[in-house]
């Protein structure tokens, strides 16, 4: 997505725990963009990144909260508590940390769109991915609640990206993941949808795949 947004003239900022991925992005679209390593589950780190970004590029027009992990396939009775807690702390707690750091800045400026990544499993379920399903149902509820709190000029939506051939999908589907959309092709359609989100969409769930 970062590369696709950049191709369309956006100045992109972002972060991840994966330093290699960020190094690749810096080589591809560095200069006018800003990337830094941080963990969304750590509120102090998120706030530090938010201030760095504001100082470098300004307050975002479009905030995309897409960090996420999934549990290893297992019945709920066999999911270790620490793994369950980790999925919640990133998939839900991470969005909360981003909202706490960025939304007040957007409110102060008076405009902006917040996009929280959900999933088909945010409105349905499957066996052996209970923790992930729980977080994505949570994203839907959190987003709708946030949408009711935002002042005029801001909007929040849940974004269902669809089914994409990523490391996360391969952890669930194995070789079957290869039959689904590759990330580069998906990004073109997803960015089309993201660019069109406006204030009338506040509180809605947007589908990011044909």
C-alpha positions as CSV (number, residue, x, y, z in Angstrom):
1,X,0.0,0.0,0.0
2,X,2.8,2.4,0.9
3,X,4.3,2.1,-2.6
4,X,1.0,2.4,-4.3
5,X,0.0,5.5,-2.3
6,X,3.5,7.0,-3.2
7,X,2.9,6.4,-6.9
8,X,-0.2,8.5,-6.7
9,X,1.5,11.4,-5.1
10,X,0.9,10.9,-1.4
11,X,3.6,11.6,1.2
12,X,3.5,8.4,3.2
13,X,4.6,7.7,6.8
14,X,4.6,4.4,8.5
15,X,6.2,2.0,10.8
16,X,6.6,-1.7,11.7
17,X,8.6,-4.0,13.9
18,X,10.2,-5.6,10.8
19,X,13.3,-3.5,10.1
20,X,14.0,-5.3,6.8
21,X,10.6,-4.3,5.4
22,X,11.2,-0.7,6.4
23,X,14.7,-0.7,4.9
24,X,13.1,-1.9,1.6
25,X,10.5,0.8,1.7
26,X,13.1,3.5,2.4
27,X,15.1,2.3,-0.6
28,X,12.0,2.3,-2.8
29,X,10.2,5.5,-1.7
30,X,12.4,7.2,0.9
31,X,13.0,10.9,0.7
32,X,9.6,12.4,0.6
33,X,8.3,9.7,2.9
34,X,9.0,8.8,6.5
35,X,9.4,5.3,8.1
36,X,10.5,4.3,11.5
37,X,10.6,1.1,13.6
38,X,8.0,1.0,16.4
39,X,5.6,-1.4,18.1
40,X,1.9,-0.4,18.1
41,X,1.3,-2.3,21.4
42,X,3.6,0.1,23.2
43,X,1.8,3.4,23.9
44,X,4.9,5.4,24.6
45,X,6.6,4.3,21.4
46,X,3.5,5.1,19.4
47,X,3.3,8.6,20.9
48,X,7.0,9.1,20.1
49,X,6.4,8.1,16.5
50,X,3.3,10.3,16.2
51,X,5.4,13.3,17.3
52,X,8.2,12.4,14.9
53,X,5.7,12.1,12.0
54,X,4.1,15.4,12.9
55,X,7.5,17.1,13.0
56,X,8.5,15.5,9.7
57,X,5.4,15.4,7.5
58,X,2.6,17.0,9.6
59,X,-0.7,15.5,10.9
60,X,-2.0,12.8,8.6
61,X,-5.0,13.3,6.4
62,X,-5.6,9.5,6.3
63,X,-4.6,7.3,9.3
64,X,-4.5,3.6,8.4
65,X,-4.3,1.1,11.3
66,X,-3.4,-2.2,9.6
67,X,-0.9,-3.8,12.1
68,X,-2.1,-7.3,12.9
69,X,-1.1,-10.8,13.9
70,X,-2.9,-14.1,14.0
71,X,-2.7,-17.0,16.4
72,X,-1.3,-20.3,15.3
73,X,-4.2,-22.6,14.3
74,X,-5.5,-24.2,17.4
75,X,-8.8,-24.8,19.3
76,X,-9.3,-22.1,22.0
77,X,-8.7,-24.6,24.8
78,X,-5.1,-25.1,23.4
79,X,-4.2,-21.4,22.8
80,X,-1.7,-20.3,25.4
81,X,-2.8,-17.2,27.4
82,X,0.3,-15.3,26.4
83,X,-0.5,-15.9,22.7
84,X,-4.1,-14.8,23.2
85,X,-3.0,-11.7,25.0
86,X,-0.4,-10.9,22.3
87,X,-3.1,-11.0,19.5
88,X,-5.4,-8.7,21.5
89,X,-2.6,-6.3,22.4
90,X,-1.6,-5.7,18.8
91,X,-4.9,-6.1,16.9
92,X,-7.0,-4.1,19.3
93,X,-4.7,-2.5,21.8
94,X,-2.5,-1.2,18.9
95,X,-5.4,0.5,17.2
96,X,-6.3,2.1,20.6
97,X,-2.8,3.4,21.0
98,X,-2.8,4.9,17.5
99,X,-6.1,6.5,18.1
100,X,-5.0,8.0,21.4
101,X,-1.9,9.5,19.7
102,X,-3.1,10.6,16.3
103,X,-6.8,11.4,16.6
104,X,-6.4,14.4,19.0
105,X,-3.9,15.9,16.5
106,X,-6.4,15.4,13.7
107,X,-9.2,16.9,15.8
108,X,-7.1,19.9,16.6
109,X,-6.5,20.4,12.8
110,X,-10.2,19.8,12.1
111,X,-10.3,17.0,9.5
112,X,-9.1,13.5,8.7
113,X,-10.1,9.9,8.0
114,X,-9.3,7.0,10.3
115,X,-9.3,3.5,8.8
116,X,-9.1,0.5,11.1
117,X,-8.4,-2.8,9.4
118,X,-11.0,-5.5,10.0
119,X,-11.6,-8.8,8.2
120,X,-14.3,-11.1,6.9
121,X,-13.7,-12.7,10.3
122,X,-14.9,-9.4,11.8
123,X,-18.4,-10.4,10.9
124,X,-18.1,-14.2,10.7
125,X,-16.0,-16.9,12.4
126,X,-13.9,-20.0,11.8
127,X,-12.5,-22.7,14.0
128,X,-9.0,-22.5,15.4
129,X,-8.6,-18.7,14.9
130,X,-10.8,-17.6,17.8
131,X,-8.5,-15.0,19.2
132,X,-8.1,-13.4,15.7
133,X,-11.9,-13.4,15.1
134,X,-12.4,-11.9,18.5
135,X,-10.1,-9.0,17.8
136,X,-11.7,-8.3,14.4
137,X,-15.2,-8.3,15.8
138,X,-13.7,-5.9,18.3
139,X,-12.4,-3.7,15.6
140,X,-15.9,-3.4,14.1
141,X,-17.4,-2.3,17.4
142,X,-14.5,0.0,18.4
143,X,-14.7,1.8,15.0
144,X,-18.5,2.3,15.2
145,X,-18.1,3.7,18.7
146,X,-15.3,6.0,17.7
147,X,-17.4,7.2,14.8
148,X,-20.0,8.4,17.2
149,X,-17.4,10.3,19.2
150,X,-15.7,12.2,16.4
151,X,-16.3,15.9,15.8
152,X,-17.4,17.3,12.5
153,X,-14.7,17.0,9.9
154,X,-13.5,13.6,10.9
155,X,-14.7,10.1,10.1
156,X,-13.8,6.5,11.1
157,X,-14.4,3.3,9.1
158,X,-13.6,-0.3,9.4
159,X,-11.8,-1.7,6.3
160,X,-12.2,-5.3,5.3
161,X,-9.2,-5.9,3.0
162,X,-10.5,-9.2,1.7
163,X,-8.4,-12.4,1.3
164,X,-4.8,-11.7,0.2
165,X,-1.9,-14.1,-0.2
166,X,0.2,-12.9,2.8
167,X,2.3,-14.6,5.4
168,X,-0.7,-14.4,7.8
169,X,-3.0,-16.1,5.3
170,X,-0.4,-18.8,4.6
171,X,-0.2,-19.5,8.4
172,X,-3.9,-20.4,8.2
173,X,-4.4,-21.8,4.7
174,X,-1.0,-23.3,3.9
175,X,-0.5,-23.8,0.2
176,X,-4.1,-22.8,-0.4
177,X,-3.2,-19.2,0.2
178,X,-1.5,-19.0,-3.3
179,X,-4.9,-19.1,-5.0
180,X,-5.8,-15.7,-3.6
181,X,-4.8,-12.2,-4.7
182,X,-1.2,-11.2,-4.4
183,X,-0.5,-8.0,-2.4
184,X,0.7,-5.8,-5.2
185,X,-2.4,-6.4,-7.3
186,X,-4.6,-6.0,-4.3
187,X,-3.0,-2.7,-3.3
188,X,-4.1,-1.0,-6.5
189,X,-7.8,-1.7,-5.8
190,X,-7.5,-1.1,-2.1
191,X,-5.9,2.3,-2.5
192,X,-8.6,3.2,-5.0
193,X,-11.2,2.4,-2.2
194,X,-9.2,4.2,0.5
195,X,-8.8,7.4,-1.5
196,X,-12.6,7.6,-2.0
197,X,-13.5,7.3,1.7
198,X,-15.2,10.4,2.9
199,X,-17.2,11.9,5.8
200,X,-20.5,10.2,4.7
201,X,-18.9,6.8,5.3
202,X,-18.4,7.5,9.0
203,X,-19.1,4.3,11.0
204,X,-19.3,2.0,8.0
205,X,-17.4,-1.1,7.0
206,X,-15.7,-0.7,3.6
207,X,-14.7,-3.7,1.4
208,X,-11.2,-3.4,0.0
209,X,-11.4,-6.1,-2.7
210,X,-13.6,-6.7,-5.7
